[in-house]
Amino acid sequence: MPSTLLPLALLLQSTAPVADSSAPAPLASAAERPIVRLFLLAGQSNMEGHAVADLDDARDYNGGRGNLVALLADPQLEERYRRLRGADGRWAVRDDVWVSYKTEAEQKAGPLALGFAVYSDRHHFGPELGLGHVAGDAFVEPVVLVKSCWGGKSLAHDFRPPSAGGTVGPCYTQMIEEYRAAVAALPNAFPALAGHAPRLDGFVWFQGWNDGCDDAAAAEYEENLVRLVDDLRREFGDARLPFVVGETGNIDNDVLRAGQRRACERPETGGGVRFVPTAQFRRPAEQSPNPTHGHHWFGNAESYLRIGDALGDALVELVRERDMEREGRLLTRFDEQDVAAQWLTVNDGVMGGKSSGGPSFAGGRLLFRGATNTDGGGFSSIRTTPRALDLSAWGGIVLRVRGDGRTYRLDLRQEQDAAARAAAGGREVAWRADFETVADEWREVAIPFTALQPSWRGESLQGRVPPFDPARIGALGLMIYDGRDGPFRLEVEWIAAAPR
């Protein structure tokens, strides 16, 4: 498992008690049967998969340019994808991720490898290859990917969800039927999973070309996609089912692509939906196996792998948030309709300073940005409105953030009784700890409660106030006060309680 995923994976295996006794038990202590995580992958031909692995004749495959063999011969890409080929030169097979895919010609089922594309061969693959490796690395539980997709289908007609009005699309109905059939067949298709309890943990949608070729369908795509999210969640009885949408980045239709993005940001979805840009993964036709197949990303192996990686990364992020909700550890939700009213801004203007900053919310994330000015203060901060949190069963706070290379502070406030207020001289104590960021890099930052230091407006109160009491947290906050001038930017995916 890659080291970048290890810290949070370990947190998810924790058996620390939950703060809310009504929350479901942690995954690691599932009482009856171990879980197998299922993910439904749906869409049209680009979800079916048209990436070329090793075909290289000059007439049909451009001499192998842009296929998987060529990719692994590139020193700049080989290290990233070397796992796809074993030491013996054969294509690798993963033993903890399985795929079920019913094409029009056959039922495919087996461990993750090449060949789970629409063709009856082992020479092609789709987004499932990259996505499956990302999911397999992230989760300790086994993973099954159920693909349900057909070429040349639209959301406006073929996948039309029930609440969109009109005739329900036949592919919508068939997709659900195929998923349920795959779940029923798990014990026979994958004997190693016979003793496991299947659980749908996410949906991945990669579709849009046909709608992008029809002005009316493109115009209604946003609304239809919102309806699809809602109807599938209702169908599977899970109002927070993680839902990932891959952009149709290989078509130059701004209406369609904007609709895909906006649908993921609509408050009606209730959060847990992520839009994944893909246009940056397009590669030149002349450097690809199928130069005339722009609708299939020219069959370029790197395009499909990077799309699968990006879809997998988004899926893992959403599922981890969901896992923390189940464990009672997630402390923030940035996708609620009233989230802006739940956060306050306190900048150095309260003491005559000139810094600016504040929060904004989009795509289920918090963005804290502005500019610091050390002439008169030099800080900007945000924090939640008062809330009572008893985190006495936990050991600290963990945040998933993407920063700009500057140093930020976690800022916790406590509910102060009369004795605590007297010890602090009537002042509100801030309990803070610094954390570093790496520019443009997502990372999990764990801050134990023992690292927090008490202060008031920069004055240390260490030894002058009672110790920090995690049972009496009254607000969560973030601050920048690193002695530097200039703009700052910090994205926050989530804030959670960390096990002891």
C-alpha positions in Angstrom: 0.0 0.0 0.0 1.5 3.4 -1.0 2.8 5.4 1.9 0.7 8.4 0.9 -2.4 6.4 1.8 -1.1 4.6 4.9 -1.9 7.1 7.7 -5.6 7.4 7.0 -5.9 3.7 6.2 -4.6 3.0 9.7 -7.1 5.4 11.2 -9.9 3.7 9.5 -8.8 0.4 11.1 -8.9 1.9 14.5 -11.1 0.2 17.2 -11.3 3.5 19.2 -14.8 4.0 20.7 -17.2 6.2 18.8 -18.3 9.5 20.3 -22.0 8.8 19.3 -23.2 5.5 20.6 -26.0 5.5 18.0 -23.5 5.5 15.1 -22.9 2.2 13.2 -19.9 0.2 14.3 -16.5 0.7 12.7 -15.7 -1.4 9.7 -13.0 -3.3 11.5 -15.4 -4.7 14.1 -18.2 -5.8 11.7 -19.9 -8.5 13.8 -21.4 -11.0 11.4 -19.4 -11.2 8.2 -16.5 -9.3 6.7 -17.4 -6.6 4.2 -16.7 -6.7 0.5 -16.9 -3.2 -1.0 -18.9 -3.0 -4.2 -18.7 -0.1 -6.7 -21.1 0.2 -9.7 -19.4 1.7 -12.8 -21.8 2.8 -15.5 -21.9 4.8 -18.7 -21.4 4.4 -22.4 -18.5 3.3 -24.6 -15.7 5.1 -22.7 -16.7 3.2 -19.6 -16.8 0.0 -21.7 -13.1 0.6 -22.5 -11.2 1.2 -25.7 -7.7 1.6 -24.5 -5.2 -0.5 -26.5 -2.7 -2.6 -24.6 -0.4 -4.3 -27.1 -1.9 -4.3 -30.6 0.5 -2.5 -32.9 0.0 -3.2 -36.6 0.5 -0.1 -38.7 -2.9 -0.1 -40.4 -5.3 -0.3 -37.5 -3.2 0.7 -34.5 -0.8 3.3 -35.7 2.2 1.1 -35.1 1.5 0.8 -31.4 1.9 4.5 -30.6 0.2 5.4 -27.4 -0.6 1.8 -26.4 0.3 0.3 -23.0 3.5 -1.3 -24.2 4.7 2.1 -25.5 3.7 3.8 -22.2 5.7 1.3 -20.2 8.7 2.0 -22.4 8.6 5.7 -21.5 10.9 6.2 -18.5 8.7 9.1 -17.3 5.6 6.9 -17.1 7.0 3.4 -16.4 7.6 4.0 -12.7 4.0 5.1 -12.3 2.5 2.1 -14.0 5.1 -0.6 -13.7 2.7 -2.5 -11.5 0.7 -3.4 -14.6 3.4 -5.9 -15.7 5.0 -8.6 -13.7 8.7 -9.3 -13.4 8.2 -12.2 -16.0 6.9 -9.7 -18.6 3.3 -10.9 -18.3 0.4 -8.5 -17.6 -0.3 -8.4 -13.9 -3.4 -9.8 -12.2 -4.5 -8.3 -8.9 -5.8 -10.7 -6.2 -7.8 -8.4 -4.0 -9.9 -6.6 -6.6 -12.4 -8.3 -8.8 -14.5 -7.2 -11.8 -17.9 -8.3 -13.1 -19.0 -7.1 -16.5 -21.8 -8.4 -18.7 -21.1 -7.4 -22.3 -23.6 -8.1 -25.1 -21.6 -11.2 -26.0 -20.5 -12.7 -22.7 -20.3 -12.4 -18.9 -16.8 -11.5 -17.7 -15.8 -12.1 -14.1 -12.4 -12.4 -12.5 -9.6 -10.7 -10.7 -8.6 -7.2 -12.0 -6.4 -7.4 -15.1 -6.4 -6.4 -18.7 -9.4 -7.6 -20.8 -12.4 -6.2 -18.9 -13.3 -4.0 -21.9 -16.1 -4.5 -24.5 -13.9 -6.7 -26.7 -13.6 -10.5 -26.2 -9.8 -10.3 -25.8 -7.1 -9.3 -23.4 -5.8 -6.5 -25.6 -8.0 -3.7 -24.3 -9.1 -2.1 -21.0 -11.2 0.7 -19.6 -11.1 3.1 -16.6 -11.7 0.1 -14.3 -8.0 -0.8 -14.5 -6.6 2.4 -13.0 -9.6 2.8 -10.7 -9.4 -0.7 -9.4 -5.7 -0.3 -8.5 -6.4 2.9 -6.6 -9.3 1.3 -4.7 -7.4 -1.8 -4.0 -4.5 0.2 -2.5 -6.8 2.3 -0.4 -9.0 -0.3 1.3 -8.2 -3.3 3.4 -11.5 -4.9 2.5 -11.8 -6.7 -0.9 -13.2 -4.7 -3.8 -15.6 -5.7 -6.6 -16.2 -3.5 -9.5 -19.5 -4.1 -11.3 -19.5 -2.6 -14.8 -22.8 -1.8 -16.6 -22.3 0.1 -19.8 -23.2 0.2 -23.5 -21.8 2.2 -26.4 -23.8 4.9 -28.1 -26.3 5.6 -25.2 -27.6 8.9 -23.9 -28.7 10.1 -20.5 -31.6 12.0 -22.0 -33.1 8.8 -23.4 -31.4 5.5 -22.8 -30.4 6.1 -19.1 -33.2 8.5 -18.4 -34.0 8.3 -14.7 -37.6 7.9 -13.4 -37.9 11.3 -11.8 -36.8 13.1 -15.0 -40.3 12.5 -16.4 -41.1 10.7 -19.6 -40.2 7.1 -20.4 -37.7 5.6 -18.1 -34.6 4.7 -20.1 -34.1 1.0 -20.7 -30.4 1.2 -19.8 -31.4 2.7 -16.5 -33.5 -0.4 -15.7 -31.0 -2.8 -17.1 -28.1 -1.3 -15.2 -29.9 -1.9 -11.9 -30.9 -5.4 -12.9 -27.3 -6.2 -13.9 -26.0 -4.9 -10.6 -28.4 -7.0 -8.6 -27.6 -10.1 -10.6 -23.9 -9.5 -10.1 -24.4 -9.3 -6.3 -26.4 -12.5 -6.3 -23.7 -14.3 -8.3 -20.8 -13.2 -6.1 -20.4 -16.5 -4.1 -20.2 -18.5 -7.3 -18.3 -16.0 -9.5 -15.7 -15.3 -6.8 -15.5 -18.2 -4.3 -13.0 -16.3 -2.2 -15.8 -13.9 -1.3 -18.4 -16.4 -0.4 -18.3 -15.6 3.3 -18.4 -11.8 2.8 -21.3 -9.4 3.1 -21.6 -7.3 0.0 -22.1 -3.5 0.4 -22.5 -0.9 -2.3 -20.1 1.8 -1.4 -20.1 4.0 -4.5 -21.3 4.8 -8.0 -19.1 6.0 -10.9 -20.6 7.6 -13.9 -18.6 8.1 -17.1 -21.0 9.1 -19.9 -22.0 12.0 -22.1 -20.8 11.8 -25.7 -24.2 11.1 -27.2 -25.8 13.9 -25.2 -23.0 16.2 -26.3 -24.0 15.6 -30.0 -27.6 16.7 -29.3 -28.2 20.4 -28.3 -31.4 19.6 -26.5 -29.9 16.7 -24.6 -26.8 18.7 -23.6 -29.0 21.5 -22.3 -31.0 19.2 -20.0 -28.0 17.1 -18.9 -27.5 19.0 -15.6 -31.0 18.4 -14.5 -31.1 14.8 -15.7 -27.8 14.0 -13.9 -29.2 15.5 -10.6 -32.3 13.2 -11.1 -30.0 10.2 -11.8 -28.1 10.7 -8.5 -31.4 11.1 -6.5 -33.1 8.1 -8.1 -30.2 5.7 -7.8 -29.8 6.7 -4.1 -33.5 6.0 -3.6 -33.3 2.7 -5.5 -30.5 1.5 -3.3 -31.9 2.9 -0.1 -28.8 5.1 0.6 -29.4 8.8 0.7 -25.6 9.5 1.0 -24.3 7.0 -1.6 -21.0 8.4 -2.9 -21.4 9.4 -6.5 -18.4 10.2 -8.9 -19.0 11.9 -12.3 -16.2 11.8 -14.9 -16.2 14.7 -17.3 -16.7 13.9 -20.9 -13.4 15.7 -21.5 -12.9 14.4 -25.1 -15.8 16.4 -26.6 -15.7 20.2 -27.2 -19.2 20.9 -25.8 -19.0 23.5 -23.1 -22.8 23.2 -22.4 -22.5 19.5 -21.7 -19.3 19.7 -19.6 -20.6 22.6 -17.6 -23.8 20.8 -16.9 -21.8 17.8 -15.6 -19.9 20.0 -13.2 -22.8 22.1 -12.0 -24.9 19.0 -11.3 -22.3 17.8 -8.9 -22.4 21.1 -7.0 -26.2 21.3 -6.8 -27.4 21.4 -3.2 -30.3 19.0 -4.1 -27.8 16.2 -4.2 -27.2 16.5 -0.5 -23.4 16.2 -0.9 -21.2 13.1 -1.5 -21.0 13.9 -5.2 -17.7 14.6 -6.9 -17.0 16.0 -10.4 -13.7 14.8 -12.0 -12.2 16.9 -14.8 -10.7 14.7 -17.6 -10.0 17.0 -20.5 -6.3 17.3 -19.4 -5.9 13.6 -20.2 -6.5 14.0 -23.9 -3.4 13.0 -25.9 -2.7 13.9 -29.6 -4.3 11.7 -32.2 -1.0 11.1 -34.0 0.5 9.8 -30.8 -2.3 7.3 -30.2 -3.3 3.8 -31.5 -6.6 5.0 -33.1 -6.0 8.4 -34.6 -9.6 8.7 -36.0 -11.4 7.7 -32.8 -11.5 10.9 -30.8 -14.8 9.7 -29.3 -12.8 6.9 -27.7 -9.8 9.1 -26.6 -8.0 7.7 -29.6 -7.6 4.4 -27.7 -4.7 6.0 -25.8 -3.6 3.9 -22.9 -2.3 6.8 -20.8 -5.6 8.7 -21.2 -7.7 5.7 -19.9 -5.3 5.0 -17.0 -5.1 8.6 -15.8 -8.9 8.8 -16.1 -9.3 5.7 -14.0 -6.8 7.0 -11.5 -8.6 10.3 -11.1 -12.0 8.6 -10.8 -10.5 6.2 -8.2 -9.0 9.1 -6.2 -12.3 10.9 -6.0 -14.2 7.7 -5.1 -11.7 6.9 -2.3 -12.0 10.4 -0.9 -15.8 10.2 -0.8 -15.9 6.7 0.7 -13.4 7.6 3.4 -15.6 10.5 4.4 -18.6 8.1 4.5 -16.6 5.6 6.6 -15.8 8.4 9.1 -19.5 9.2 9.3 -20.2 5.6 10.1 -17.6 5.6 12.8 -18.8 8.8 14.3 -15.5 10.5 13.6 -16.4 13.1 10.9 -16.8 16.5 12.5 -17.5 18.7 9.5 -19.8 18.7 6.5 -19.0 21.3 3.8 -21.9 20.3 1.5 -24.9 21.3 3.6 -27.1 24.1 2.3 -26.5 26.3 5.3 -22.8 25.6 5.7 -21.8 29.3 5.1 -23.8 30.3 8.2 -21.9 27.8 10.3 -18.6 29.6 9.9 -17.3 32.9 11.2 -14.4 35.1 10.0 -12.0 36.9 12.5 -9.2 38.8 10.8 -6.6 41.2 12.2 -9.0 44.1 11.5 -10.2 43.6 15.1 -6.8 45.1 16.2 -6.3 47.6 13.3 -4.7 45.1 10.9 -5.0 45.0 7.1 -5.2 41.2 6.4 -8.1 39.8 4.5 -9.5 36.3 4.2 -12.5 34.1 4.7 -14.2 30.8 3.8 -16.1 29.7 0.7 -17.7 26.4 -0.1 -18.0 24.4 -3.3 -17.9 20.8 -4.3 -18.1 19.6 -0.7 -14.9 21.4 0.3 -14.0 24.4 2.3 -11.7 27.0 0.7 -9.9 29.4 3.2 -8.2 32.1 1.3 -7.2 35.7 1.4 -4.0 37.7 1.9 -2.0 38.5 5.1 -0.4 41.8 5.8 2.1 42.0 8.8 1.7 45.7 9.0 -0.7 45.8 11.9 -1.5 42.2 12.6 -0.7 39.6 10.0 -3.4 37.0 10.6 -6.6 35.7 9.2 -8.8 33.1 10.9 -12.1 31.3 10.5 -14.0 29.1 13.0 -17.3 27.4 13.4 -20.2 28.9 15.2 -20.5 27.6 18.8 -21.0 23.9 19.0 -20.6 21.4 21.8 -18.3 18.5 21.0 -17.3 15.7 23.4 -14.1 14.2 22.0 -12.9 12.6 25.2 -12.8 9.2 23.5 -10.4 10.4 20.8 -6.8 11.5 20.7 -6.8 14.5 18.5 -7.9 16.0 15.2 -7.0 14.9 11.6 -7.6 17.1 8.6 -7.3 16.4 4.9 -5.9 19.6 3.3 -4.3 21.0 0.2 -2.3 24.1 0.8 0.2 26.5 -0.8 3.3 25.7 1.2 2.6 28.1 4.0 2.1 27.2 7.7 -1.4 27.2 9.1 -2.9 26.6 12.6 -5.6 24.4 14.0 -7.6 26.6 16.4 -9.9 25.0 19.0 -12.0 26.8 21.5 -13.4 25.4 24.8 -16.5 25.9 26.8 -15.2 27.7 29.8 -16.6 27.4 33.2 -16.2 30.1 35.9 -12.9 28.7 37.1 -11.4 28.5 33.7 -12.5 32.0 32.8 -11.0 33.3 36.1 -7.7 31.5 35.4 -7.5 33.1 32.0 -8.3 36.6 33.4 -11.7 36.6 31.8 -10.2 36.1 28.3 -11.3 33.5 25.7 -8.5 30.9 25.4 -7.5 29.6 22.0 -5.9 26.2 21.8 -3.6 26.1 18.8 -1.1 24.0 16.9 0.7 24.7 13.7 0.8 22.4 10.7 2.8 22.6 7.5 1.4 22.3 3.9 3.0 21.3 0.7 2.1 23.4 -2.3 -0.7 21.8 -4.4 -0.5 18.5 -2.6 -3.3 16.8 -0.7 -2.2 15.4 2.7 -3.7 14.2 5.9 -2.5 16.2 9.0 -2.9 14.6 12.4 -2.7 16.9 15.4 -2.9 15.2 18.9 -4.6 17.1 21.6 -1.3 17.1 23.6 0.2 19.3 20.9 -2.2 22.2 21.5 -0.9 25.3 23.2 -3.2 27.9 25.0 -2.9 31.6 24.1 -4.8 34.8 23.8 -4.1 37.3 21.0 -0.6 35.8 20.7 0.2 35.8 24.4 1.0 32.3 25.7 -1.1 31.1 28.6 0.8 27.9 29.1 0.8 26.9 32.7 -1.7 29.6 33.6 -4.9 27.9 32.6 -6.3 24.4 33.2 -5.2 21.6 30.7 -7.1 21.2 27.5 -10.3 19.1 28.0 -11.4 17.4 24.8 -14.8 16.8 26.4 -15.6 20.5 26.3 -14.7 21.6 22.8 -16.9 24.6 21.8 -15.6 25.5 18.2 -13.3 24.3 15.5 -11.2 26.8 13.5 -8.3 27.5 11.2 -5.8 30.3 11.2 -2.8 31.6 9.3 -0.3 33.7 11.3 3.2 32.8 9.9 4.8 36.2 9.8 4.6 36.5 6.0 2.9 38.9 3.7 0.9 37.8 0.6 -1.9 35.6 -0.6 -2.8 32.3 1.0 -5.0 29.4 0.0 -6.0 26.3 1.9 -8.6 23.7 0.8 -10.1 21.4 3.3 -11.7 18.1 2.4 -12.8 17.2 5.9 -12.0 17.5 9.6 -12.4 14.4 11.8 -11.6 13.1 15.2 -8.4 11.0 15.3 -8.1 7.8 17.4 -5.8 7.8 20.4 
